[in-house]
Amino acid sequence: PSAPRQPPVDYFHVDWWKGLVEKVPLLEYSPREPASPVYEPASRNVIALTRDGYIHAVGPDGSLSWSFRTGARALAGAMVSEGVVYAPGGDGTLYALDGATGAVKWKYPTSESLATVPVLADGLVLVTTDTDTVFAVKASDGTWVWQYRRDPPSGFTIRGASAPRVDQGTAYVGFSDGFLVALKVEDGGVVWEKSLSGSGTEFLDVDTTPALDSAGRLYVASYKSGLYALEADSGAVLWNTSVGGITSLLARGEVVFAAGDGRVDAYLGETGRLIWSLPLKDRTALAPVLARGMLLVPNQRALLFVDPTTGKTRLSWNPGAGISAPPYVVGSRVYVLSNNAYLYSLDLNNVQKGPRG
């Protein structure tokens, strides 16, 4: 989408950037880096997984602290907690690494392709594969605790998977057969399950990571049937929109931001009323984040700076080859991994914090 011609310094300045992939494949076409970077506060390193199969740690000055090879490209970024990096390796192995040195603490091979950022809950690490399996292992040593699997539909599905959203001992996860399932974190037992996509065999996916608000409403989207608000305790439907093609959600305050094929929308969480819609033509909006009162939306071609109250694009920033991975926000600092595997540290100090920041 078109944007006012304004110098980027009005919104941010680049502190440093670091190239992470040294050997670019010959005749590579349209590179993609889907894994979001993450900040590890104990070591002050930024952790980024790249398409060459490496996990990289970049220090606060932009220099490389360490690298760890997994052997295959990653589909999702890492999660950090208390100095430990939990990384979904592209080789199907879940790794626990020391955030300061990259030393392996433990690893758990799943034999499936890991597709989501790991989630830490009640001493367990939960991660979803692209073949509809949720694994739960002990955060302390990687011991298997439980797993839950659903059979994918027979037809075509959308690339991506729903990461578990955990609240009060329950993990809410969507699956490619169109179901949203509530699981007990302690043992993987089913609390309830809900079909959101109706009948059919293709594009039934519920790939959005569920979102919760303070009123206990659970938001999730079916690629086929649109955005839903449900009661978290029972799965009862409160409202549903008819807009399909949604692949990611962000709930803040009373507003739910939905991104997907050709659009970004804002809905009122209580009723589902559409507040605004930003058309992106032939582009897919990927997972949005909020930073200093601005909605940052990667759309493969660029990173859009969108006013969350009006839906107007304020800036479109492309550092080269576009951006597919969701940025990671720490205060006024934003870490962005471009599709050509350059990691950027942006400072948004010049942006005044808005009511949704």
Disulfide bonds with the S-S distance in Angstrom:
none
